[in-house]
Amino acid sequence: MFVSVGFWAATVRMATPLIFGTIGELICERAGVLNLGIEGIMTFGAMIAWMWVYQGGDLWTAVAVAAGCGAAWGLLHAIFSVYLGLSQHVTGIGITLLASSLSYFSFRLLLPDVSTPPKIQPFESIAIPGLSEIPVLGEALFTQTALTYLALATVPLCWYVLYRTPLGLAVRMVGENPMAAASQGLDVLAIRAGAVCTGSALMSMGGAFLTISVFDAFYFEMINGRGWICIALVIFASWRPGKALFGALLFAAFDALQIRVQQASSTLIPYQFFLMLPYVLSIVALIIMSRKAAYPKALLVPFRRGER
């Protein structure tokens, strides 16, 4: 199983929405804002991207629309949690409930008589010449869809921006010591709001990947807790993009493994046992890897101008 091209190709494919979501959440938390709205934002991104294509739009415009809607949800989150200083927990849960409910309501409103989710023409797999011919690794990694390549590209891009640019330094500074950032003339609220909008756009793209690149349809509960896993993966990664990629691939490998083990096992073992395996293994890995994690010092701490 572990030398099978299909297993590793499935791992990379299943990790793609987690990469988008984890990097998006990491950007938010690096700026000091916990975004518990991720589950709802991914759900809305999945619905709006699929609906755009189903109504005749093209795939890349659907990705842009999903990202824009995600940024709008992020702005709503930022208004309450950053500018008004309200509880980030309560605001995030509220965003998840509102975005998820609005997704299901809009789907039923636009397609009231649909019983089986209609299919669309999704992104096709792209084999990169030369690289895709590498045994096992090439076939698994370089024969994916364009959105998977985009997700993988966000990891080094996020690392470069956070650790090699003034903008990244500002984002990390407002997440560690917003008072010091304000004393240097930085607009802490604007930087935090921008980080939340950017991160939320990536989360929404993760949801869009599921509908326009994998399942070709939208159905209720399709995010299935992936948003909450992304939050755990940020802790697992110690708020570092490289480790976030590793964590997403690790969880996806556990998930791909349980599917294959479930198919190969007898019916004596309940299928729920296999469904819980990725989460149990991820919890164990989270405990091991996050014991010495250094979280942003100003995470969950609202900033108000003039206060100390």
C-alpha positions as CSV (number, residue, x, y, z in Angstrom):
1,M,0.0,0.0,0.0
2,F,2.8,2.5,0.9
3,V,4.6,2.0,-2.4
4,S,1.3,2.4,-4.4
5,V,1.1,5.5,-6.6
6,G,-2.6,5.7,-6.0
7,F,-2.1,5.9,-2.3
8,W,0.3,8.9,-2.5
9,A,-1.7,10.6,-5.2
10,A,-4.8,10.4,-3.0
11,T,-2.8,11.7,-0.1
12,V,-1.7,14.8,-2.0
13,R,-5.2,15.3,-3.4
14,M,-6.9,14.9,0.1
15,A,-4.3,17.3,1.6
16,T,-5.1,20.1,-0.8
17,P,-8.1,21.7,1.1
18,L,-6.2,21.2,4.3
19,I,-3.3,23.1,3.0
20,F,-5.4,26.0,1.9
21,G,-7.3,26.1,5.2
22,T,-4.3,25.6,7.4
23,I,-2.2,28.3,5.7
24,G,-5.2,30.6,5.9
25,E,-5.7,30.0,9.6
26,L,-2.0,30.4,10.2
27,I,-2.0,33.8,8.6
28,C,-4.9,34.9,10.8
29,E,-3.4,33.6,14.0
30,R,0.1,35.0,13.2
31,A,-1.7,38.4,13.3
32,G,-3.2,37.6,16.6
33,V,-6.8,36.6,15.5
34,L,-8.3,33.1,16.0
35,N,-10.7,32.4,13.1
36,L,-13.2,29.8,14.2
37,G,-15.3,30.7,11.2
38,I,-13.2,28.5,9.0
39,E,-15.7,25.6,8.8
40,G,-18.5,27.9,7.6
41,I,-16.2,29.9,5.2
42,M,-15.0,26.6,3.6
43,T,-18.6,25.5,3.2
44,F,-19.6,28.8,1.6
45,G,-16.6,28.7,-0.7
46,A,-17.5,25.2,-1.8
47,M,-21.1,26.2,-2.5
48,I,-20.5,29.5,-4.3
49,A,-17.7,28.1,-6.6
50,W,-19.8,25.1,-7.6
51,M,-22.9,27.3,-8.2
52,W,-20.9,29.7,-10.3
53,V,-19.7,26.9,-12.6
54,Y,-23.2,25.3,-12.6
55,Q,-24.7,28.5,-13.8
56,G,-22.3,28.8,-16.7
57,G,-19.2,30.5,-15.3
58,D,-15.7,29.3,-15.9
59,L,-13.6,27.5,-13.3
60,W,-10.9,30.1,-12.6
61,T,-13.5,32.8,-12.2
62,A,-15.3,30.5,-9.7
63,V,-12.1,30.3,-7.7
64,A,-11.8,34.1,-7.7
65,V,-15.4,34.4,-6.6
66,A,-14.9,31.9,-3.8
67,A,-11.8,33.8,-2.6
68,G,-13.7,37.1,-2.7
69,C,-16.6,35.8,-0.7
70,G,-14.1,34.3,1.8
71,A,-12.4,37.7,2.1
72,A,-15.9,39.2,2.7
73,W,-16.6,36.8,5.5
74,G,-13.1,37.5,6.9
75,L,-13.9,41.2,6.9
76,L,-17.1,40.6,8.8
77,H,-15.1,38.6,11.3
78,A,-12.6,41.4,11.5
79,I,-15.2,44.1,12.1
80,F,-16.5,42.3,15.2
81,S,-13.3,40.8,16.6
82,V,-10.6,43.3,15.5
83,Y,-12.3,46.7,15.3
84,L,-15.0,46.2,18.0
85,G,-12.8,43.9,20.2
86,L,-15.5,41.3,20.7
87,S,-14.8,37.7,21.6
88,Q,-13.0,35.9,18.8
89,H,-14.4,32.6,19.9
90,V,-18.0,33.8,19.8
91,T,-17.6,35.7,16.6
92,G,-15.9,32.8,14.8
93,I,-18.6,30.3,15.8
94,G,-21.2,32.8,14.7
95,I,-19.5,33.1,11.3
96,T,-19.4,29.3,10.9
97,L,-23.1,29.0,11.8
98,L,-24.2,31.9,9.5
99,A,-22.0,31.0,6.5
100,S,-23.0,27.3,6.7
101,S,-26.7,28.0,7.0
102,L,-26.6,30.6,4.3
103,S,-24.8,28.1,2.0
104,Y,-27.5,25.5,2.4
105,F,-30.3,28.0,2.2
106,S,-28.9,29.5,-1.0
107,F,-28.5,26.1,-2.6
108,R,-32.1,25.2,-1.8
109,L,-33.4,28.6,-2.9
110,L,-31.6,28.4,-6.3
111,L,-32.2,24.7,-6.9
112,P,-35.5,23.9,-5.0
113,D,-36.4,20.7,-7.0
114,V,-33.0,19.0,-7.0
115,S,-32.8,15.8,-5.1
116,T,-29.5,14.5,-6.4
117,P,-26.6,17.1,-6.6
118,P,-26.0,17.9,-10.3
119,K,-22.5,17.4,-11.7
120,I,-20.2,20.0,-13.3
121,Q,-17.1,19.8,-15.5
122,P,-14.3,20.1,-12.9
123,F,-10.6,20.9,-13.2
124,E,-8.7,18.3,-15.2
125,S,-5.4,16.8,-13.9
126,I,-2.3,18.3,-15.4
127,A,0.8,16.1,-15.9
128,I,3.9,18.3,-15.7
129,P,6.3,17.2,-18.5
130,G,9.4,15.5,-17.3
131,L,8.5,15.7,-13.6
132,S,5.5,13.5,-14.0
133,E,7.7,10.7,-15.4
134,I,9.6,10.3,-12.2
135,P,8.7,6.9,-10.7
136,V,6.1,7.0,-7.9
137,L,6.9,10.6,-6.8
138,G,6.3,12.1,-10.2
139,E,3.1,10.2,-10.8
140,A,1.7,11.0,-7.4
141,L,2.8,14.7,-7.1
142,F,3.0,16.0,-10.6
143,T,-0.3,14.7,-12.1
144,Q,-2.6,16.7,-10.0
145,T,-5.1,19.5,-10.8
146,A,-4.1,23.2,-11.0
147,L,-5.6,24.0,-7.6
148,T,-3.4,21.4,-5.9
149,Y,-0.3,23.0,-7.5
150,L,-1.6,26.4,-6.3
151,A,-2.1,25.1,-2.8
152,L,1.5,23.8,-2.7
153,A,2.8,27.1,-4.0
154,T,1.1,29.0,-1.2
155,V,3.3,27.3,1.4
156,P,6.7,28.8,0.2
157,L,4.9,32.0,-0.7
158,C,3.5,32.3,2.8
159,W,6.9,31.5,4.3
160,Y,8.7,34.1,2.2
161,V,6.2,36.9,3.0
162,L,6.1,36.2,6.7
163,Y,9.9,35.8,7.2
164,R,11.5,37.8,4.3
165,T,9.4,40.9,3.8
166,P,8.5,44.0,5.9
167,L,4.8,43.1,5.5
168,G,5.4,39.7,7.1
169,L,7.4,41.3,9.9
170,A,4.5,43.6,10.5
171,V,2.0,40.7,10.6
172,R,4.1,38.8,13.1
173,M,4.7,41.9,15.2
174,V,1.0,42.7,15.6
175,G,0.5,39.0,16.7
176,E,3.4,39.2,19.2
177,N,3.4,42.7,20.6
178,P,0.8,45.0,19.1
179,M,1.8,47.9,21.4
180,A,5.3,47.9,20.0
181,A,3.9,47.7,16.5
182,A,1.7,50.7,17.1
183,S,4.6,52.7,18.6
184,Q,6.4,52.2,15.3
185,G,3.5,53.9,13.5
186,L,1.9,50.7,12.2
187,D,-1.9,50.4,12.0
188,V,-2.4,47.3,14.1
189,L,-6.2,47.1,13.3
190,A,-5.7,47.4,9.6
191,I,-2.9,44.8,9.5
192,R,-5.0,42.3,11.5
193,A,-8.0,42.9,9.4
194,G,-6.0,42.4,6.2
195,A,-4.5,39.2,7.6
196,V,-8.0,37.8,8.5
197,C,-9.4,38.7,5.0
198,T,-6.4,37.1,3.3
199,G,-6.5,34.0,5.4
200,S,-10.3,33.7,4.9
201,A,-9.9,33.9,1.2
202,L,-7.5,30.9,1.2
203,M,-10.0,29.0,3.4
204,S,-12.7,29.6,0.9
205,M,-10.5,28.4,-1.9
206,G,-10.0,25.2,0.1
207,G,-13.7,24.6,0.1
208,A,-14.0,25.4,-3.6
209,F,-11.4,22.8,-4.4
210,L,-13.7,20.1,-3.1
211,T,-16.6,21.0,-5.4
212,I,-14.8,22.0,-8.6
213,S,-11.8,19.8,-8.5
214,V,-12.8,16.6,-6.6
215,F,-16.5,15.8,-6.1
216,D,-17.8,17.8,-9.0
217,A,-20.9,18.6,-6.9
218,F,-22.0,20.3,-3.8
219,Y,-23.8,18.5,-1.0
220,F,-24.5,19.3,2.6
221,E,-21.9,18.6,5.3
222,M,-19.2,18.0,2.7
223,I,-16.6,19.9,4.6
224,N,-17.0,17.3,7.3
225,G,-14.9,19.0,10.0
226,R,-11.9,19.8,7.8
227,G,-12.0,23.4,9.1
228,W,-11.5,22.2,12.7
229,I,-8.7,19.9,11.6
230,C,-7.0,22.9,10.0
231,I,-7.1,24.8,13.4
232,A,-5.4,21.8,15.0
233,L,-2.8,21.6,12.3
234,V,-1.8,25.2,12.9
235,I,-0.9,24.2,16.5
236,F,0.7,21.0,15.3
237,A,2.9,23.2,12.9
238,S,3.9,25.6,15.7
239,W,2.6,28.4,13.4
240,R,5.2,27.6,10.7
241,P,4.2,27.1,7.0
242,G,6.6,24.2,6.3
243,K,5.4,22.2,9.3
244,A,1.8,23.1,8.3
245,L,2.3,21.4,4.9
246,F,3.8,18.3,6.6
247,G,0.8,18.2,9.0
248,A,-1.7,18.4,6.2
249,L,0.0,15.6,4.3
250,L,0.2,13.5,7.5
251,F,-3.5,13.8,8.2
252,A,-4.4,13.2,4.6
253,A,-2.2,10.0,4.6
254,F,-4.0,8.8,7.7
255,D,-7.3,9.5,5.9
256,A,-6.2,7.7,2.7
257,L,-5.0,4.8,4.8
258,Q,-8.2,4.3,6.6
259,I,-10.2,4.2,3.4
260,R,-7.9,1.4,2.0
261,V,-7.8,-0.5,5.3
262,Q,-11.6,-0.3,5.5
263,Q,-11.9,-1.7,2.0
264,A,-9.5,-4.5,2.7
265,S,-10.9,-5.5,6.1
266,S,-13.8,-7.8,7.0
267,T,-17.2,-6.7,7.9
268,L,-16.7,-7.8,11.5
269,I,-15.1,-4.4,12.3
270,P,-17.5,-1.5,12.3
271,Y,-16.7,1.1,9.6
272,Q,-16.9,3.9,12.2
273,F,-13.7,2.5,13.8
274,F,-11.8,3.2,10.6
275,L,-13.4,6.7,10.2
276,M,-12.1,7.7,13.6
277,L,-8.5,6.5,13.0
278,P,-7.2,9.6,11.2
279,Y,-8.5,11.8,14.0
280,V,-7.1,9.6,16.8
281,L,-3.7,9.5,15.1
282,S,-3.8,13.2,14.5
283,I,-4.6,13.9,18.2
284,V,-1.6,11.7,19.2
285,A,0.7,13.6,16.7
286,L,-0.7,16.9,17.9
287,I,0.1,16.1,21.5
288,I,3.7,15.0,20.6
289,M,4.5,17.9,18.3
290,S,2.8,20.8,20.1
291,R,4.2,20.4,23.6
292,K,6.8,23.0,23.0
293,A,4.9,25.1,20.5
294,A,5.5,28.8,20.8
295,Y,2.2,30.5,20.1
296,P,1.8,34.2,19.1
297,K,1.8,36.1,22.4
298,A,-1.1,38.4,21.4
299,L,-3.3,35.7,20.0
300,L,-6.9,36.3,21.2
301,V,-5.9,39.6,22.8
302,P,-7.9,42.5,21.4
303,F,-6.0,45.7,20.6
304,R,-7.5,49.1,21.6
305,R,-5.7,52.3,20.7
306,G,-4.3,54.2,23.7
307,E,-4.7,51.3,26.1
308,R,-1.8,49.5,27.8
